[in-house]
Amino acid sequence: MAYVDMLRTFVRVYELGSMSAAARDLRVSAAVSSSRISDLEKSLGVRLFNRTTRSLRATAHGELFYKGAIKILDTIQEVEGSIAEITAQPKGTLFISAPLALGKKLVAPLIPAFKAEYPDINVRLRLSDRKVDIAQEGLDAAFVLGALPDSDFRVRAIHDFERVLVASPAYLEANGMPASGDEIIAAKHKCLLLRYPGATEFFWNLIVEGEIRAYHPEGSLESDDGDVLTAWALAGCGITSKTRFDVARHLEDGSLVEVAPSTPPVPQPFSCLYPHKRLQDPKIKLFIDHVIRGSRATIEQVAASTSSGKI
């Protein structure tokens, strides 16, 4: 397995562009990661990376070798998956991503039961509201909230979440209740915005008389963590856009109030994306099926607990 470990390390170094980042991802020391790359280069008799104190770039040989290494590792994974399917003992490691709020409330709580049923499967769950690059980050599956880009990935739809604009009663008492998106902009309401490194578009898509219109809200507070925006809204700092599911409890107890209901945000689909070839691995299909089934059950329970029955 030593050579396979070299290949896996090389692939992660190539994809992450950093020896230390690959080491962290693979749960080994930076010294081990560097040693594996050096041993691989010695074995091949070529240099795979050009290294400086500030950067690491693949050489022409490295670019070529990456394509072959991916094919080898995919073949190994497929064969291991076939054996696991035959023996009914799926094993290995899954790399999964999900948005922060929904990841915490829907995906993460389902993992203990999955682990109990399949103890030989390891799950590495990464929660972030930023857009992830499934291929570049080596993910087996990504749970995504929002419109999906055109890609070759397979998609499993889970639920279309309603979105709402919300604020605290204290904020509305001090600043007034806007009836529409136009009033939010005209009155220069304080808006709490979700922004993250690499994001290029900052606007709210609201439904106005049956048509979608982009609004560019303003505010002095922003974060890349949706839960932080909820906390700020509860503290009376402004208006924010959330899934109704995420703030259902606060809407029910009155600590948050829906604003501008005549121009609600566009609903957002919650989906699971995965590379087509990954479904050949039984542990990935088992995990996706488990999370989708459990997520839908949780969503139904939350919807049933609300006075509107809407999520």
N, C-alpha and C positions, 0 to 999 in steps of 0.2 A: 504493500500500500504506500510505500515511501514515494514512488514516482507519481502516484495519483495525488498524494498530498502536495507534491511540487506543482502539479498541474492546477489544482484547486487554488493554491496560493498565487500562482502566476495569473490566473483568470481574475481573481479579486483585486490584485495589485493593478492589473490593466484597467479594470472597470472603475475602480475607485481613484486611480491616479496617485496612490500613496501607499508606501510600504507599511507605515504605522496604522493607517486606516484599515488596510487589509488584515493586519495582525489582530486588531480589535475585533473585526468582523468574524474572524476565524477562531477567536478565543485562544490565540497563542501570543508569545512575546514578539516584539519587533525583531529581536535577534534571530528567532526561529524563522520568521517570515523572510528576512534578508538571507539567511543561510540556505533556505530552500530555493530561492531565486538564483543564488550563486551556484548551487549544486546543479540546478537545471541548466544554467548557461554552460557550465563545464561539461555536462553530459552532451549537450548539443554542439558545443564548440563554437557558439556564436553569442554575441551580446544581444539580450532581449530588451534592455532598457538603457537609455542614456540618463545618467543621474548627475544632478548638481545639488548644491546645498539647499536650493529653493524649489527645484522641480524634478519631475520624473516623467520621461516620455518614452513610449515604445519605439524601438528601432524598426526598420523595414522588416527585419527578421521577426521581431516581436509581433508586428501587425499580422504577418502571415501565420505565425505559430498560434496566435489567439484563435483564429478561425478553426484551425485543426483541433486545438485543445477543447474548445466548446463542443465540437462534435464528439470527441472521445468521452467527455464527462457526461454528455447527454445520453450516449449509448450505455455507459455504465449505469446511470440512473434508471434508464428504461429496463435494463436487464435485472437490476436489483428489484425494481418494482414488480416485474413479472414473477420473480421468485417469491417475493413477499406475498403476492396475490395467490400463488399456488399453495404456499404454506400457511396462509391466513394469518401471518404475523408481520404486518407492515411495520417498517422501521425506517429511521433516518431523521433528517431535520427539515422542517418547513420554515421558510422565510416569508412572513406575512406583514402587510402594512394595512393601516386603517386610519381614518380621521380621528382626531382626539376624542371629541364628545361621544360620537357613535361607537368608536372603538372601545371606550371605557364602559359604555352602557349596554352595548349589544354583543360585541365580539369577545372581549376579555372575560366576561363572566361565564362564557360557554366553554372556555378552554379547559378548566379543571375536569369537567365531566369527560371531555374528549381524551384528556391525558389518562384518566382512570381506565377508560376503555381500551386505549392503545398506549400502554406504558413505554413502548420502545420508540415512539415518535416524539421528537423534540420540536417545540414550537418557539420561534423567535418572532415576537410581535413588536412591530415598530409603530408607534402612534404619532401622527403629525398631520396638521392641517395643510401643509404644503403639498404641491403636486409632486408625485413620485414618478420616477422613470423606472418602470418595471424591469426592462431589459438591462439597463445600466446598473441598477442596484441589485440585480440577481434575485429578484423576488419570485416566489412560486405563485403568489396570488396577491392582489391588492383590492381591498374594499374601498370603494370610491363614492363620494357624495358629490353630485353635480353632473353637468353635461359631459359626455364622453367624447374624447377626440377620435378622429378616424384612425384606425389602427388595425393590425392583423390579429389582435388579441380576441379571445373568446369572451363573451359577456353573459353573466347570469344576473338577471334583474331580480331585485329583492323587494323594493317598495318605493313608491313615489311619496316623498315627504312634503307636506305642506310647510311653507315658510311664513313667518309672521314678523312684523316690525313690533318691537316691544320696548317699553320704558317703565320705570317705577312710578307709583302714584306721586311720590315726592317731586320727581322731576317734572311731571305733567302739571302739578299744582303751581310750580314755580315758572314754567315756560309755556304752558298752554297745551291743549290737545290738538295736534295736527290731524286734519280730516283726510289728507291725501299726500302723495309724494310731492306734488307741487308746493303744498304748504310747508312741508319739511324744508325744502330748498329755499323758498321765499323768506321764511322766518329765520333762516340760518340756524336751525336746530343743531344741537351738539350730537354728532353721530359717532358711534363707537365702531371702528372699522377693523376687519380682518385683513391683515397684510403680512406677507412673509417674503423672505429673500427670493428673488427671481420672479416674483409676480409682476405682470405687465399691465393688468387691467384692474382698475379700482372703481367699481360702480355697482349699483343695485338695479337689477332688472325687475321692474314692477309692472303689474297688469293694469292697464288704463283703458277702460271701456272695451275690454276684450282683446286689446293689442298690447304687445310687450314694448315697454319704453325704458331706456337706460337713464338712470339718475346718478349724478355724481355728488354724493353727500360730502359734507365737510365735518371735520372734527379734530380735536387736538390729542385724542387718545386712540391708539391702535395697538394691536397685538397679533402675533401669529398663533395664538391659542384661543380657540372659541370659548373655552370655559372662563377665561379671564374677562372676555367681553360680557358674559352673563353676570359675573360678579360685579363688574363696573356698572352694568345696568341696574342691578339690585341696589347698588350704592347711590343711585340717583345721578349718575354721571352723564346719561344721555340715552339715545335711541340706538338699538342695534337690531340686526337681522338674524333670526335664528330659525331652526326647524321647530315646528310646533311640538314635536316629540321631545326635543331637548329641554324646552321650558314648560312642558305640560303641567308639572307640579306647581310652578310659580304662577302660572295663569289661573290655576284652580284655587290657590290660596290667596290670590290677589296681590302678591308681592311684585308681580309684573302685570302690565296691562297692554293689550293689543292696541296699536295706534295705526292711523291711516288705513282702516279696514277696507275702504273703497278702492284702494290701489295696493293690493297685497303683492308680496314678492312672488316670482315664478316658482312653482314647486320644483323640488330637486330629486332626481332619481338616486336611489342608493343601490349600487351594483357591485358585483364581484368580477374583476378582470383577471385573466390568467393566460399565459402562452398556450397555444393550441396543443403543443407537444406535452405540456405538463400533465394534462388529463390522463395520459397513458400511465402515470404513476398513481397507483391506487390510494396511497396515503393522502395525496392532494385532493382527489375526488371525495374521499371520506371526510376530510376536514371541511371542504367547501359545502358539501351536503349538510354536515352537522351544523355549521354556523348559519346557513340560510334557513334551515328548518327552525333552529332555536331563535333566530332573530325575528322571524315572522310571528312566532308564538309570543315573544315579548312585546312586539309592536301591537298585537291584538289585545294583549292584557292592558297595556297602557291606554289604548284607545277606549277600551271598555270602562276604564276608571275615570274618564273625563266626562264632563257634563254635555259636551258637544258630540262626543263619540268620534271626533276627527283627530287624525294625527298626520 
